[in-house]
Amino acid sequence: MPTISVFYGIQIMMYFYDNGQHNTPHIHAEYQDSEAAFSILDGEIISGDFPRKQTRLVQAWIELHQESLMVDWKLAITGQELHRVEPLR
């Protein structure tokens, strides 16, 4: 599972061929012992649990990079190499 960005201790990843389980464009985020999948379309948590502050950071990052994330999503579901996405600053 490629890491596409890291910021404020949050690691953002996208699995290859991962359109079956949630069937919506999404990213996976890890922070300390927390993991969650976030929708690229609206930033909502699809599964998992994430601290409130870090959830807001991930949601802001998704909003800023939604277009790039959709490009990566299309690459990921076909097993192609993903692009890194700028971290939140």
mmCIF file as gemmi writes it, N, C-alpha and C atoms, coordinates in Angstrom:
data_model
loop_
_atom_site.group_PDB
_atom_site.id
_atom_site.type_symbol
_atom_site.label_atom_id
_atom_site.label_alt_id
_atom_site.label_comp_id
_atom_site.label_asym_id
_atom_site.label_entity_id
_atom_site.label_seq_id
_atom_site.pdbx_PDB_ins_code
_atom_site.Cartn_x
_atom_site.Cartn_y
_atom_site.Cartn_z
_atom_site.occupancy
_atom_site.B_iso_or_equiv
_atom_site.pdbx_formal_charge
_atom_site.auth_seq_id
_atom_site.auth_asym_id
_atom_site.pdbx_PDB_model_num
ATOM 1 N N . MET Axp A 1 ? 0.856 -1.17 0 1 0 ? 1 A 1
ATOM 2 C CA . MET Axp A 1 ? 0 0 0 1 0 ? 1 A 1
ATOM 3 C C . MET Axp A 1 ? 0.899 1.228 0 1 0 ? 1 A 1
ATOM 4 N N . PRO Axp A 2 ? 0.91 1.976 -1.077 1 0 ? 2 A 1
ATOM 5 C CA . PRO Axp A 2 ? 1.777 3.158 -1.16 1 0 ? 2 A 1
ATOM 6 C C . PRO Axp A 2 ? 1.332 4.304 -0.252 1 0 ? 2 A 1
ATOM 7 N N . THR Axp A 3 ? 2.314 4.927 0.365 1 0 ? 3 A 1
ATOM 8 C CA . THR Axp A 3 ? 2.075 6.149 1.124 1 0 ? 3 A 1
ATOM 9 C C . THR Axp A 3 ? 2.138 7.301 0.131 1 0 ? 3 A 1
ATOM 10 N N . ILE Axp A 4 ? 1.086 8.114 0.087 1 0 ? 4 A 1
ATOM 11 C CA . ILE Axp A 4 ? 1.066 9.223 -0.865 1 0 ? 4 A 1
ATOM 12 C C . ILE Axp A 4 ? 1.341 10.574 -0.207 1 0 ? 4 A 1
ATOM 13 N N . SER Axp A 5 ? 1.248 10.634 1.138 1 0 ? 5 A 1
ATOM 14 C CA . SER Axp A 5 ? 1.558 11.89 1.827 1 0 ? 5 A 1
ATOM 15 C C . SER Axp A 5 ? 1.72 11.619 3.327 1 0 ? 5 A 1
ATOM 16 N N . VAL Axp A 6 ? 2.488 12.48 3.971 1 0 ? 6 A 1
ATOM 17 C CA . VAL Axp A 6 ? 2.664 12.435 5.426 1 0 ? 6 A 1
ATOM 18 C C . VAL Axp A 6 ? 2.693 13.866 5.927 1 0 ? 6 A 1
ATOM 19 N N . PHE Axp A 7 ? 1.888 14.159 6.952 1 0 ? 7 A 1
ATOM 20 C CA . PHE Axp A 7 ? 1.887 15.497 7.551 1 0 ? 7 A 1
ATOM 21 C C . PHE Axp A 7 ? 1.382 15.41 8.993 1 0 ? 7 A 1
ATOM 22 N N . TYR Axp A 8 ? 2 16.194 9.862 1 0 ? 8 A 1
ATOM 23 C CA . TYR Axp A 8 ? 1.631 16.265 11.284 1 0 ? 8 A 1
ATOM 24 C C . TYR Axp A 8 ? 1.478 14.883 11.923 1 0 ? 8 A 1
ATOM 25 N N . GLY Axp A 9 ? 2.334 13.942 11.545 1 0 ? 9 A 1
ATOM 26 C CA . GLY Axp A 9 ? 2.295 12.597 12.113 1 0 ? 9 A 1
ATOM 27 C C . GLY Axp A 9 ? 1.227 11.697 11.516 1 0 ? 9 A 1
ATOM 28 N N . ILE Axp A 10 ? 0.512 12.191 10.508 1 0 ? 10 A 1
ATOM 29 C CA . ILE Axp A 10 ? -0.545 11.422 9.849 1 0 ? 10 A 1
ATOM 30 C C . ILE Axp A 10 ? 0.024 10.849 8.553 1 0 ? 10 A 1
ATOM 31 N N . GLN Axp A 11 ? -0.133 9.558 8.38 1 0 ? 11 A 1
ATOM 32 C CA . GLN Axp A 11 ? 0.316 8.901 7.156 1 0 ? 11 A 1
ATOM 33 C C . GLN Axp A 11 ? -0.902 8.612 6.292 1 0 ? 11 A 1
ATOM 34 N N . ILE Axp A 12 ? -0.854 9.053 5.023 1 0 ? 12 A 1
ATOM 35 C CA . ILE Axp A 12 ? -1.965 8.866 4.086 1 0 ? 12 A 1
ATOM 36 C C . ILE Axp A 12 ? -1.552 7.827 3.049 1 0 ? 12 A 1
ATOM 37 N N . MET Axp A 13 ? -2.403 6.822 2.866 1 0 ? 13 A 1
ATOM 38 C CA . MET Axp A 13 ? -2.097 5.728 1.948 1 0 ? 13 A 1
ATOM 39 C C . MET Axp A 13 ? -3.29 5.441 1.039 1 0 ? 13 A 1
ATOM 40 N N . MET Axp A 14 ? -2.993 4.763 -0.05 1 0 ? 14 A 1
ATOM 41 C CA . MET Axp A 14 ? -4.04 4.316 -0.952 1 0 ? 14 A 1
ATOM 42 C C . MET Axp A 14 ? -3.671 2.902 -1.395 1 0 ? 14 A 1
ATOM 43 N N . TYR Axp A 15 ? -4.602 1.973 -1.202 1 0 ? 15 A 1
ATOM 44 C CA . TYR Axp A 15 ? -4.372 0.581 -1.603 1 0 ? 15 A 1
ATOM 45 C C . TYR Axp A 15 ? -4.571 0.424 -3.107 1 0 ? 15 A 1
ATOM 46 N N . PHE Axp A 16 ? -3.845 -0.512 -3.7 1 0 ? 16 A 1
ATOM 47 C CA . PHE Axp A 16 ? -4.096 -0.903 -5.08 1 0 ? 16 A 1
ATOM 48 C C . PHE Axp A 16 ? -5.339 -1.798 -5.115 1 0 ? 16 A 1
ATOM 49 N N . TYR Axp A 17 ? -6.122 -1.694 -6.165 1 0 ? 17 A 1
ATOM 50 C CA . TYR Axp A 17 ? -7.301 -2.545 -6.407 1 0 ? 17 A 1
ATOM 51 C C . TYR Axp A 17 ? -8.284 -2.518 -5.23 1 0 ? 17 A 1
ATOM 52 N N . ASP Axp A 18 ? -8.468 -1.381 -4.599 1 0 ? 18 A 1
ATOM 53 C CA . ASP Axp A 18 ? -9.265 -1.286 -3.366 1 0 ? 18 A 1
ATOM 54 C C . ASP Axp A 18 ? -10.64 -0.675 -3.618 1 0 ? 18 A 1
ATOM 55 N N . ASN Axp A 19 ? -11.322 -1.061 -4.679 1 0 ? 19 A 1
ATOM 56 C CA . ASN Axp A 19 ? -12.637 -0.491 -4.932 1 0 ? 19 A 1
ATOM 57 C C . ASN Axp A 19 ? -13.769 -1.456 -4.573 1 0 ? 19 A 1
ATOM 58 N N . GLY Axp A 20 ? -13.457 -2.6 -4.013 1 0 ? 20 A 1
ATOM 59 C CA . GLY Axp A 20 ? -14.49 -3.562 -3.661 1 0 ? 20 A 1
ATOM 60 C C . GLY Axp A 20 ? -15.087 -3.363 -2.289 1 0 ? 20 A 1
ATOM 61 N N . GLN Axp A 21 ? -14.256 -3.139 -1.28 1 0 ? 21 A 1
ATOM 62 C CA . GLN Axp A 21 ? -14.739 -3.083 0.1 1 0 ? 21 A 1
ATOM 63 C C . GLN Axp A 21 ? -15.654 -1.893 0.353 1 0 ? 21 A 1
ATOM 64 N N . HIS Axp A 22 ? -15.215 -0.702 -0.001 1 0 ? 22 A 1
ATOM 65 C CA . HIS Axp A 22 ? -16.024 0.488 0.282 1 0 ? 22 A 1
ATOM 66 C C . HIS Axp A 22 ? -16.755 0.981 -0.965 1 0 ? 22 A 1
ATOM 67 N N . ASN Axp A 23 ? -16.276 0.589 -2.141 1 0 ? 23 A 1
ATOM 68 C CA . ASN Axp A 23 ? -16.875 0.93 -3.422 1 0 ? 23 A 1
ATOM 69 C C . ASN Axp A 23 ? -17.067 2.437 -3.615 1 0 ? 23 A 1
ATOM 70 N N . THR Axp A 24 ? -16.22 3.22 -3.003 1 0 ? 24 A 1
ATOM 71 C CA . THR Axp A 24 ? -16.223 4.674 -3.205 1 0 ? 24 A 1
ATOM 72 C C . THR Axp A 24 ? -14.771 5.123 -3.151 1 0 ? 24 A 1
ATOM 73 N N . PRO Axp A 25 ? -14.41 6.152 -3.897 1 0 ? 25 A 1
ATOM 74 C CA . PRO Axp A 25 ? -13.031 6.642 -3.836 1 0 ? 25 A 1
ATOM 75 C C . PRO Axp A 25 ? -12.663 7.049 -2.403 1 0 ? 25 A 1
ATOM 76 N N . HIS Axp A 26 ? -11.556 6.527 -1.903 1 0 ? 26 A 1
ATOM 77 C CA . HIS Axp A 26 ? -11.177 6.813 -0.522 1 0 ? 26 A 1
ATOM 78 C C . HIS Axp A 26 ? -9.673 6.677 -0.318 1 0 ? 26 A 1
ATOM 79 N N . ILE Axp A 27 ? -9.243 7.223 0.806 1 0 ? 27 A 1
ATOM 80 C CA . ILE Axp A 27 ? -7.852 7.096 1.245 1 0 ? 27 A 1
ATOM 81 C C . ILE Axp A 27 ? -7.865 6.449 2.626 1 0 ? 27 A 1
ATOM 82 N N . HIS Axp A 28 ? -6.715 5.925 3.024 1 0 ? 28 A 1
ATOM 83 C CA . HIS Axp A 28 ? -6.551 5.364 4.366 1 0 ? 28 A 1
ATOM 84 C C . HIS Axp A 28 ? -5.592 6.264 5.128 1 0 ? 28 A 1
ATOM 85 N N . ALA Axp A 29 ? -5.917 6.554 6.371 1 0 ? 29 A 1
ATOM 86 C CA . ALA Axp A 29 ? -5.071 7.409 7.199 1 0 ? 29 A 1
ATOM 87 C C . ALA Axp A 29 ? -4.712 6.68 8.487 1 0 ? 29 A 1
ATOM 88 N N . GLU Axp A 30 ? -3.467 6.855 8.921 1 0 ? 30 A 1
ATOM 89 C CA . GLU Axp A 30 ? -3.009 6.307 10.197 1 0 ? 30 A 1
ATOM 90 C C . GLU Axp A 30 ? -2.389 7.421 11.014 1 0 ? 30 A 1
ATOM 91 N N . TYR Axp A 31 ? -2.706 7.41 12.297 1 0 ? 31 A 1
ATOM 92 C CA . TYR Axp A 31 ? -2.11 8.354 13.238 1 0 ? 31 A 1
ATOM 93 C C . TYR Axp A 31 ? -1.965 7.63 14.566 1 0 ? 31 A 1
ATOM 94 N N . GLN Axp A 32 ? -0.745 7.475 15.011 1 0 ? 32 A 1
ATOM 95 C CA . GLN Axp A 32 ? -0.448 6.701 16.211 1 0 ? 32 A 1
ATOM 96 C C . GLN Axp A 32 ? -1.149 5.35 16.126 1 0 ? 32 A 1
ATOM 97 N N . ASP Axp A 33 ? -2.098 5.048 17.025 1 0 ? 33 A 1
ATOM 98 C CA . ASP Axp A 33 ? -2.782 3.752 17.007 1 0 ? 33 A 1
ATOM 99 C C . ASP Axp A 33 ? -4.14 3.805 16.312 1 0 ? 33 A 1
ATOM 100 N N . SER Axp A 34 ? -4.448 4.919 15.659 1 0 ? 34 A 1
ATOM 101 C CA . SER Axp A 34 ? -5.749 5.078 15.009 1 0 ? 34 A 1
ATOM 102 C C . SER Axp A 34 ? -5.633 4.896 13.499 1 0 ? 34 A 1
ATOM 103 N N . GLU Axp A 35 ? -6.667 4.289 12.925 1 0 ? 35 A 1
ATOM 104 C CA . GLU Axp A 35 ? -6.735 4.097 11.482 1 0 ? 35 A 1
ATOM 105 C C . GLU Axp A 35 ? -8.158 4.378 11.025 1 0 ? 35 A 1
ATOM 106 N N . ALA Axp A 36 ? -8.284 4.994 9.849 1 0 ? 36 A 1
ATOM 107 C CA . ALA Axp A 36 ? -9.608 5.248 9.281 1 0 ? 36 A 1
ATOM 108 C C . ALA Axp A 36 ? -9.504 5.367 7.769 1 0 ? 36 A 1
ATOM 109 N N . ALA Axp A 37 ? -10.62 5.084 7.108 1 0 ? 37 A 1
ATOM 110 C CA . ALA Axp A 37 ? -10.746 5.31 5.669 1 0 ? 37 A 1
ATOM 111 C C . ALA Axp A 37 ? -11.633 6.535 5.492 1 0 ? 37 A 1
ATOM 112 N N . PHE Axp A 38 ? -11.195 7.465 4.648 1 0 ? 38 A 1
ATOM 113 C CA . PHE Axp A 38 ? -11.928 8.71 4.396 1 0 ? 38 A 1
ATOM 114 C C . PHE Axp A 38 ? -12.372 8.764 2.944 1 0 ? 38 A 1
ATOM 115 N N . SER Axp A 39 ? -13.593 9.189 2.705 1 0 ? 39 A 1
ATOM 116 C CA . SER Axp A 39 ? -14.089 9.39 1.354 1 0 ? 39 A 1
ATOM 117 C C . SER Axp A 39 ? -13.367 10.57 0.706 1 0 ? 39 A 1
ATOM 118 N N . ILE Axp A 40 ? -12.927 10.396 -0.533 1 0 ? 40 A 1
ATOM 119 C CA . ILE Axp A 40 ? -12.315 11.507 -1.263 1 0 ? 40 A 1
ATOM 120 C C . ILE Axp A 40 ? -13.403 12.494 -1.701 1 0 ? 40 A 1
ATOM 121 N N . LEU Axp A 41 ? -14.61 12.011 -1.884 1 0 ? 41 A 1
ATOM 122 C CA . LEU Axp A 41 ? -15.692 12.854 -2.394 1 0 ? 41 A 1
ATOM 123 C C . LEU Axp A 41 ? -16.187 13.89 -1.393 1 0 ? 41 A 1
ATOM 124 N N . ASP Axp A 42 ? -16.277 13.497 -0.107 1 0 ? 42 A 1
ATOM 125 C CA . ASP Axp A 42 ? -16.799 14.443 0.886 1 0 ? 42 A 1
ATOM 126 C C . ASP Axp A 42 ? -15.985 14.512 2.175 1 0 ? 42 A 1
ATOM 127 N N . GLY Axp A 43 ? -14.908 13.739 2.283 1 0 ? 43 A 1
ATOM 128 C CA . GLY Axp A 43 ? -14.048 13.788 3.455 1 0 ? 43 A 1
ATOM 129 C C . GLY Axp A 43 ? -14.574 13.062 4.681 1 0 ? 43 A 1
ATOM 130 N N . GLU Axp A 44 ? -15.727 12.424 4.574 1 0 ? 44 A 1
ATOM 131 C CA . GLU Axp A 44 ? -16.309 11.735 5.718 1 0 ? 44 A 1
ATOM 132 C C . GLU Axp A 44 ? -15.58 10.417 5.99 1 0 ? 44 A 1
ATOM 133 N N . ILE Axp A 45 ? -15.583 10.01 7.251 1 0 ? 45 A 1
ATOM 134 C CA . ILE Axp A 45 ? -14.988 8.727 7.63 1 0 ? 45 A 1
ATOM 135 C C . ILE Axp A 45 ? -15.915 7.608 7.171 1 0 ? 45 A 1
ATOM 136 N N . ILE Axp A 46 ? -15.368 6.674 6.403 1 0 ? 46 A 1
ATOM 137 C CA . ILE Axp A 46 ? -16.12 5.529 5.899 1 0 ? 46 A 1
ATOM 138 C C . ILE Axp A 46 ? -16.044 4.375 6.9 1 0 ? 46 A 1
ATOM 139 N N . SER Axp A 47 ? -14.858 4.184 7.461 1 0 ? 47 A 1
ATOM 140 C CA . SER Axp A 47 ? -14.679 3.13 8.456 1 0 ? 47 A 1
ATOM 141 C C . SER Axp A 47 ? -13.513 3.499 9.354 1 0 ? 47 A 1
ATOM 142 N N . GLY Axp A 48 ? -13.493 2.897 10.53 1 0 ? 48 A 1
ATOM 143 C CA . GLY Axp A 48 ? -12.415 3.146 11.47 1 0 ? 48 A 1
ATOM 144 C C . GLY Axp A 48 ? -12.735 4.266 12.438 1 0 ? 48 A 1
ATOM 145 N N . ASP Axp A 49 ? -11.714 4.661 13.173 1 0 ? 49 A 1
ATOM 146 C CA . ASP Axp A 49 ? -11.86 5.691 14.196 1 0 ? 49 A 1
ATOM 147 C C . ASP Axp A 49 ? -10.616 6.563 14.152 1 0 ? 49 A 1
ATOM 148 N N . PHE Axp A 50 ? -10.802 7.869 14.301 1 0 ? 50 A 1
ATOM 149 C CA . PHE Axp A 50 ? -9.695 8.806 14.188 1 0 ? 50 A 1
ATOM 150 C C . PHE Axp A 50 ? -9.921 9.945 15.159 1 0 ? 50 A 1
ATOM 151 N N . PRO Axp A 51 ? -8.843 10.476 15.765 1 0 ? 51 A 1
ATOM 152 C CA . PRO Axp A 51 ? -9.012 11.612 16.682 1 0 ? 51 A 1
ATOM 153 C C . PRO Axp A 51 ? -9.616 12.823 15.955 1 0 ? 51 A 1
ATOM 154 N N . ARG Axp A 52 ? -10.402 13.577 16.668 1 0 ? 52 A 1
ATOM 155 C CA . ARG Axp A 52 ? -11.134 14.708 16.086 1 0 ? 52 A 1
ATOM 156 C C . ARG Axp A 52 ? -10.213 15.721 15.405 1 0 ? 52 A 1
ATOM 157 N N . LYS Axp A 53 ? -9.146 16.13 16.07 1 0 ? 53 A 1
ATOM 158 C CA . LYS Axp A 53 ? -8.24 17.134 15.497 1 0 ? 53 A 1
ATOM 159 C C . LYS Axp A 53 ? -7.606 16.624 14.202 1 0 ? 53 A 1
ATOM 160 N N . GLN Axp A 54 ? -7.142 15.388 14.206 1 0 ? 54 A 1
ATOM 161 C CA . GLN Axp A 54 ? -6.506 14.815 13.022 1 0 ? 54 A 1
ATOM 162 C C . GLN Axp A 54 ? -7.535 14.568 11.915 1 0 ? 54 A 1
ATOM 163 N N . THR Axp A 55 ? -8.765 14.256 12.287 1 0 ? 55 A 1
ATOM 164 C CA . THR Axp A 55 ? -9.841 14.113 11.29 1 0 ? 55 A 1
ATOM 165 C C . THR Axp A 55 ? -10.019 15.421 10.536 1 0 ? 55 A 1
ATOM 166 N N . ARG Axp A 56 ? -10.048 16.53 11.256 1 0 ? 56 A 1
ATOM 167 C CA . ARG Axp A 56 ? -10.225 17.842 10.599 1 0 ? 56 A 1
ATOM 168 C C . ARG Axp A 56 ? -9.049 18.161 9.691 1 0 ? 56 A 1
ATOM 169 N N . LEU Axp A 57 ? -7.841 17.778 10.099 1 0 ? 57 A 1
ATOM 170 C CA . LEU Axp A 57 ? -6.67 18.006 9.251 1 0 ? 57 A 1
ATOM 171 C C . LEU Axp A 57 ? -6.763 17.189 7.958 1 0 ? 57 A 1
ATOM 172 N N . VAL Axp A 58 ? -7.135 15.915 8.085 1 0 ? 58 A 1
ATOM 173 C CA . VAL Axp A 58 ? -7.271 15.062 6.902 1 0 ? 58 A 1
ATOM 174 C C . VAL Axp A 58 ? -8.375 15.598 5.991 1 0 ? 58 A 1
ATOM 175 N N . GLN Axp A 59 ? -9.487 16.018 6.55 1 0 ? 59 A 1
ATOM 176 C CA . GLN Axp A 59 ? -10.582 16.549 5.746 1 0 ? 59 A 1
ATOM 177 C C . GLN Axp A 59 ? -10.182 17.825 5.002 1 0 ? 59 A 1
ATOM 178 N N . ALA Axp A 60 ? -9.425 18.698 5.655 1 0 ? 60 A 1
ATOM 179 C CA . ALA Axp A 60 ? -8.94 19.913 4.994 1 0 ? 60 A 1
ATOM 180 C C . ALA Axp A 60 ? -7.986 19.548 3.863 1 0 ? 60 A 1
ATOM 181 N N . TRP Axp A 61 ? -7.108 18.58 4.101 1 0 ? 61 A 1
ATOM 182 C CA . TRP Axp A 61 ? -6.151 18.134 3.091 1 0 ? 61 A 1
ATOM 183 C C . TRP Axp A 61 ? -6.882 17.533 1.888 1 0 ? 61 A 1
ATOM 184 N N . ILE Axp A 62 ? -7.895 16.719 2.15 1 0 ? 62 A 1
ATOM 185 C CA . ILE Axp A 62 ? -8.689 16.131 1.062 1 0 ? 62 A 1
ATOM 186 C C . ILE Axp A 62 ? -9.331 17.236 0.23 1 0 ? 62 A 1
ATOM 187 N N . GLU Axp A 63 ? -9.904 18.221 0.887 1 0 ? 63 A 1
ATOM 188 C CA . GLU Axp A 63 ? -10.556 19.322 0.161 1 0 ? 63 A 1
ATOM 189 C C . GLU Axp A 63 ? -9.56 20.06 -0.735 1 0 ? 63 A 1
ATOM 190 N N . LEU Axp A 64 ? -8.358 20.288 -0.236 1 0 ? 64 A 1
ATOM 191 C CA . LEU Axp A 64 ? -7.34 20.99 -1.014 1 0 ? 64 A 1
ATOM 192 C C . LEU Axp A 64 ? -6.831 20.164 -2.2 1 0 ? 64 A 1
ATOM 193 N N . HIS Axp A 65 ? -6.819 18.847 -2.072 1 0 ? 65 A 1
ATOM 194 C CA . HIS Axp A 65 ? -6.179 17.987 -3.069 1 0 ? 65 A 1
ATOM 195 C C . HIS Axp A 65 ? -7.136 16.984 -3.715 1 0 ? 65 A 1
ATOM 196 N N . GLN Axp A 66 ? -8.417 17.289 -3.695 1 0 ? 66 A 1
ATOM 197 C CA . GLN Axp A 66 ? -9.415 16.342 -4.195 1 0 ? 66 A 1
ATOM 198 C C . GLN Axp A 66 ? -9.145 15.91 -5.646 1 0 ? 66 A 1
ATOM 199 N N . GLU Axp A 67 ? -8.782 16.836 -6.499 1 0 ? 67 A 1
ATOM 200 C CA . GLU Axp A 67 ? -8.533 16.505 -7.9 1 0 ? 67 A 1
ATOM 201 C C . GLU Axp A 67 ? -7.353 15.534 -8.038 1 0 ? 67 A 1
ATOM 202 N N . SER Axp A 68 ? -6.25 15.826 -7.353 1 0 ? 68 A 1
ATOM 203 C CA . SER Axp A 68 ? -5.079 14.945 -7.392 1 0 ? 68 A 1
ATOM 204 C C . SER Axp A 68 ? -5.396 13.578 -6.802 1 0 ? 68 A 1
ATOM 205 N N . LEU Axp A 69 ? -6.193 13.555 -5.757 1 0 ? 69 A 1
ATOM 206 C CA . LEU Axp A 69 ? -6.563 12.29 -5.128 1 0 ? 69 A 1
ATOM 207 C C . LEU Axp A 69 ? -7.423 11.437 -6.064 1 0 ? 69 A 1
ATOM 208 N N . MET Axp A 70 ? -8.299 12.07 -6.831 1 0 ? 70 A 1
ATOM 209 C CA . MET Axp A 70 ? -9.113 11.317 -7.79 1 0 ? 70 A 1
ATOM 210 C C . MET Axp A 70 ? -8.241 10.734 -8.904 1 0 ? 70 A 1
ATOM 211 N N . VAL Axp A 71 ? -7.224 11.472 -9.317 1 0 ? 71 A 1
ATOM 212 C CA . VAL Axp A 71 ? -6.281 10.947 -10.321 1 0 ? 71 A 1
ATOM 213 C C . VAL Axp A 71 ? -5.586 9.714 -9.737 1 0 ? 71 A 1
ATOM 214 N N . ASP Axp A 72 ? -5.096 9.823 -8.498 1 0 ? 72 A 1
ATOM 215 C CA . ASP Axp A 72 ? -4.437 8.687 -7.851 1 0 ? 72 A 1
ATOM 216 C C . ASP Axp A 72 ? -5.399 7.512 -7.676 1 0 ? 72 A 1
ATOM 217 N N . TRP Axp A 73 ? -6.642 7.8 -7.33 1 0 ? 73 A 1
ATOM 218 C CA . TRP Axp A 73 ? -7.632 6.736 -7.153 1 0 ? 73 A 1
ATOM 219 C C . TRP Axp A 73 ? -7.79 5.925 -8.438 1 0 ? 73 A 1
ATOM 220 N N . LYS Axp A 74 ? -7.906 6.626 -9.553 1 0 ? 74 A 1
ATOM 221 C CA . LYS Axp A 74 ? -8.068 5.945 -10.843 1 0 ? 74 A 1
ATOM 222 C C . LYS Axp A 74 ? -6.837 5.098 -11.17 1 0 ? 74 A 1
ATOM 223 N N . LEU Axp A 75 ? -5.671 5.577 -10.791 1 0 ? 75 A 1
ATOM 224 C CA . LEU Axp A 75 ? -4.448 4.793 -10.984 1 0 ? 75 A 1
ATOM 225 C C . LEU Axp A 75 ? -4.439 3.579 -10.05 1 0 ? 75 A 1
ATOM 226 N N . ALA Axp A 76 ? -4.82 3.792 -8.8 1 0 ? 76 A 1
ATOM 227 C CA . ALA Axp A 76 ? -4.763 2.726 -7.79 1 0 ? 76 A 1
ATOM 228 C C . ALA Axp A 76 ? -5.688 1.561 -8.127 1 0 ? 76 A 1
ATOM 229 N N . ILE Axp A 77 ? -6.894 1.854 -8.585 1 0 ? 77 A 1
ATOM 230 C CA . ILE Axp A 77 ? -7.832 0.752 -8.828 1 0 ? 77 A 1
ATOM 231 C C . ILE Axp A 77 ? -7.432 -0.088 -10.042 1 0 ? 77 A 1
ATOM 232 N N . THR Axp A 78 ? -6.499 0.437 -10.845 1 0 ? 78 A 1
ATOM 233 C CA . THR Axp A 78 ? -5.988 -0.357 -11.971 1 0 ? 78 A 1
ATOM 234 C C . THR Axp A 78 ? -4.573 -0.867 -11.698 1 0 ? 78 A 1
ATOM 235 N N . GLY Axp A 79 ? -4.071 -0.633 -10.481 1 0 ? 79 A 1
ATOM 236 C CA . GLY Axp A 79 ? -2.771 -1.163 -10.077 1 0 ? 79 A 1
ATOM 237 C C . GLY Axp A 79 ? -1.576 -0.395 -10.611 1 0 ? 79 A 1
ATOM 238 N N . GLN Axp A 80 ? -1.775 0.855 -11.009 1 0 ? 80 A 1
ATOM 239 C CA . GLN Axp A 80 ? -0.685 1.653 -11.554 1 0 ? 80 A 1
ATOM 240 C C . GLN Axp A 80 ? 0.003 2.464 -10.458 1 0 ? 80 A 1
ATOM 241 N N . GLU Axp A 81 ? 1.201 2.937 -10.758 1 0 ? 81 A 1
ATOM 242 C CA . GLU Axp A 81 ? 1.989 3.713 -9.796 1 0 ? 81 A 1
ATOM 243 C C . GLU Axp A 81 ? 1.276 5.021 -9.444 1 0 ? 81 A 1
ATOM 244 N N . LEU Axp A 82 ? 1.275 5.343 -8.15 1 0 ? 82 A 1
ATOM 245 C CA . LEU Axp A 82 ? 0.604 6.546 -7.658 1 0 ? 82 A 1
ATOM 246 C C . LEU Axp A 82 ? 1.568 7.722 -7.566 1 0 ? 82 A 1
ATOM 247 N N . HIS Axp A 83 ? 0.993 8.915 -7.566 1 0 ? 83 A 1
ATOM 248 C CA . HIS Axp A 83 ? 1.77 10.142 -7.408 1 0 ? 83 A 1
ATOM 249 C C . HIS Axp A 83 ? 1.727 10.577 -5.955 1 0 ? 83 A 1
ATOM 250 N N . ARG Axp A 84 ? 2.797 11.163 -5.475 1 0 ? 84 A 1
ATOM 251 C CA . ARG Axp A 84 ? 2.807 11.76 -4.139 1 0 ? 84 A 1
ATOM 252 C C . ARG Axp A 84 ? 1.93 13.013 -4.171 1 0 ? 84 A 1
ATOM 253 N N . VAL Axp A 85 ? 1.304 13.322 -3.054 1 0 ? 85 A 1
ATOM 254 C CA . VAL Axp A 85 ? 0.452 14.499 -2.94 1 0 ? 85 A 1
ATOM 255 C C . VAL Axp A 85 ? 1.065 15.395 -1.86 1 0 ? 85 A 1
ATOM 256 N N . GLU Axp A 86 ? 1.124 16.678 -2.143 1 0 ? 86 A 1
ATOM 257 C CA . GLU Axp A 86 ? 1.716 17.641 -1.214 1 0 ? 86 A 1
ATOM 258 C C . GLU Axp A 86 ? 1.104 17.496 0.185 1 0 ? 86 A 1
ATOM 259 N N . PRO Axp A 87 ? 1.922 17.558 1.21 1 0 ? 87 A 1
ATOM 260 C CA . PRO Axp A 87 ? 1.389 17.491 2.58 1 0 ? 87 A 1
ATOM 261 C C . PRO Axp A 87 ? 0.689 18.784 2.969 1 0 ? 87 A 1
ATOM 262 N N . LEU Axp A 88 ? -0.098 18.704 4.01 1 0 ? 88 A 1
ATOM 263 C CA . LEU Axp A 88 ? -0.739 19.881 4.584 1 0 ? 88 A 1
ATOM 264 C C . LEU Axp A 88 ? 0.32 20.663 5.342 1 0 ? 88 A 1
ATOM 265 N N . ARG Axp A 89 ? 0.362 21.942 5.155 1 0 ? 89 A 1
ATOM 266 C CA . ARG Axp A 89 ? 1.367 22.789 5.838 1 0 ? 89 A 1
ATOM 267 C C . ARG Axp A 89 ? 0.718 23.831 6.701 1 0 ? 89 A 1
